[in-house]
Amino acid sequence: MPELLLLIGDTAKARNDNHHRFQKAFERAGWRVIVANHEHLEIHHNRLSVGGCDPLSFDLIWPLGFGRQATFFDRMQLLKTLPAERFITT
């Protein structure tokens, strides 16, 4: 079963429900979807991790929104270490 990592921001401030729509659409298509907050990106034991998961274990990664402005560039630098073909949007 293919797996999607859906990175989202603070859903309380979301202007739409795209994170729910995309998750449900992928699940209906037979994907396993893991939803994590942008803020859960971190370096753990010298490896990039998101919510305790290895981002390279996912078939696709889809960052929705930009997350907190204060940490945007840090997160983009972390994500840039991953192969571009893993992202729905580069």
GULO-816222 format. One record per residue: residue number from 1; x, y, z of N, C-alpha, C in turn; residue in one letter; chain. Coordinates in steps of 0.05 Angstrom, whole numbers. Atoms other than C-alpha are relative to their C-alpha. Example, Ala and Ser with C-alpha at 12.3 -4.5 7.8 and 13.67 -1.06 7.14 Angstrom:
i:n_X:n_Y:n_Z:ca_X:ca_Y:ca_Z:c_X:c_Y:c_Z:aa:ch
1:18:-24:0:246:-90:156:18:24:0:A:A
2:-16:-24:-1:273:-21:143:-15:22:14:S:A
REM end
This chain:
i:n_X:n_Y:n_Z:ca_X:ca_Y:ca_Z:c_X:c_Y:c_Z:aa:ch
1:17:-23:0:0:0:0:18:25:0:M:A
2:-16:-24:1:30:67:-20:-6:18:24:P:A
3:4:-17:-24:40:118:36:6:29:-7:E:A
4:-2:-29:4:31:194:36:5:13:27:L:A
5:-4:-17:-24:60:241:88:-12:28:-7:L:A
6:13:-26:4:14:302:91:9:18:23:L:A
7:-9:-20:-20:48:360:127:-19:23:0:L:A
8:20:-22:-2:-1:411:153:9:19:22:I:A
9:-5:-20:-21:0:474:195:-21:-3:22:G:A
10:19:-1:-21:-44:494:252:-28:0:-12:D:A
11:27:3:12:-113:469:232:-21:19:12:T:A
12:18:-19:-12:-147:517:280:-1:26:-15:A:A
13:-1:-25:16:-125:574:235:-4:-5:-29:K:A
14:4:7:29:-139:538:169:-24:15:-11:A:A
15:22:-14:14:-181:577:120:-18:-19:-16:R:A
16:16:20:15:-206:513:87:5:-27:13:N:A
17:-3:27:-11:-211:439:100:15:-19:-20:D:A
18:-15:16:20:-163:416:45:15:-23:12:N:A
19:-15:22:-13:-123:375:94:-18:-25:4:H:A
20:19:23:-3:-185:332:107:-8:-11:-27:H:A
21:8:9:27:-206:329:34:22:-17:-13:R:A
22:-22:15:13:-138:307:9:5:-26:14:F:A
23:-4:25:-15:-130:256:65:-21:-21:-8:Q:A
24:21:18:7:-197:225:50:2:-10:-29:K:A
25:-2:8:29:-186:225:-26:22:-21:-3:A:A
26:-22:19:2:-119:189:-19:-7:-26:13:F:A
27:8:25:-13:-148:139:30:-20:-16:-17:E:A
28:19:13:18:-205:124:-18:14:-13:-23:R:A
29:-16:11:23:-153:111:-72:19:-22:9:A:A
30:-16:23:-9:-119:59:-28:26:8:13:G:A
31:-25:-9:-13:-64:101:4:-3:0:30:W:A
32:-1:-5:-29:-43:101:76:10:28:3:R:A
33:-7:-28:-3:-40:173:98:8:6:29:V:A
34:-9:-9:-26:0:200:157:0:30:-1:I:A
35:2:-29:-2:-16:271:177:18:9:23:V:A
36:-18:-11:-20:38:310:214:1:30:-2:A:A
37:-2:-29:0:47:382:233:28:8:-10:N:A
38:-26:-10:9:102:423:200:20:2:23:H:A
39:-17:-4:-23:130:436:269:13:-26:11:E:A
40:-11:25:-9:145:362:279:25:-9:-16:H:A
41:-25:5:14:203:364:230:23:5:18:L:A
42:-23:-4:-17:267:354:267:23:-18:-9:E:A
43:-23:18:4:337:324:264:2:-17:26:I:A
44:0:18:-23:338:263:309:21:-22:-7:H:A
45:-22:19:5:402:219:314:12:5:-28:H:A
46:-13:-8:25:431:257:254:-17:-7:-25:N:A
47:18:6:23:370:240:210:-24:17:2:R:A
48:25:-16:0:310:280:189:-22:-18:9:L:A
49:23:15:-11:248:257:226:-24:19:0:S:A
50:24:-15:-3:176:279:226:-20:-17:17:V:A
51:17:15:-18:134:257:285:10:-28:6:G:A
52:-13:26:-6:183:200:297:2:-18:-25:G:A
53:-1:16:24:177:175:225:23:10:-19:C:A
54:-20:-7:20:231:173:171:-15:9:-25:D:A
55:14:-10:23:205:217:114:7:-16:-26:P:A
56:-7:16:24:242:172:64:-16:-26:-2:L:A
57:16:24:0:196:115:83:-27:5:-15:S:A
58:25:-6:14:138:151:47:4:1:-30:F:A
59:-1:-2:30:123:146:-27:-3:28:-9:D:A
60:4:-28:6:100:218:-29:-2:17:25:L:A
61:1:-19:-22:106:279:15:-14:25:-11:I:A
62:15:-23:9:57:336:9:-2:21:22:W:A
63:3:-22:-19:69:400:49:-24:18:-8:P:A
64:23:-18:5:2:437:53:4:25:17:L:A
65:-4:-25:-15:9:510:72:29:4:6:G:A
66:-27:-8:-6:71:542:99:8:-3:29:F:A
67:-7:2:-29:67:531:174:7:27:11:G:A
68:-7:-25:-13:93:583:222:21:15:-17:R:A
69:-19:-16:16:129:640:186:28:0:13:Q:A
70:-26:-2:-14:184:642:239:18:-24:-6:A:A
71:-16:24:4:207:571:223:-1:-10:-29:T:A
72:4:9:28:190:568:148:27:-7:-13:F:A
73:-25:5:15:261:574:121:16:-23:12:F:A
74:-13:23:-12:289:525:171:-12:-26:-10:D:A
75:13:24:9:237:473:151:5:-5:-29:R:A
76:-5:4:28:248:485:77:29:-10:-4:M:A
77:-27:11:2:323:473:87:1:-30:7:Q:A
78:2:28:-8:307:408:123:-12:-17:-23:L:A
79:14:15:21:259:385:68:17:-2:-25:L:A
80:-16:1:24:309:403:14:21:-22:0:K:A
81:-18:22:-2:353:347:39:-12:-26:-11:T:A
82:14:24:10:301:297:14:-1:0:-31:L:A
83:1:1:29:297:274:-59:-26:14:-10:P:A
84:22:-16:10:253:322:-99:-23:-17:-11:A:A
85:21:17:12:215:264:-132:-19:-11:21:E:A
86:18:9:-22:184:247:-64:-23:20:4:R:A
87:19:-21:-6:145:312:-64:-21:3:-22:F:A
88:21:-6:19:78:326:-97:5:27:-12:I:A
89:-8:-26:10:99:398:-102:28:6:10:T:A
90:-27:-5:-8:172:416:-101:2:29:8:T:A
REM end
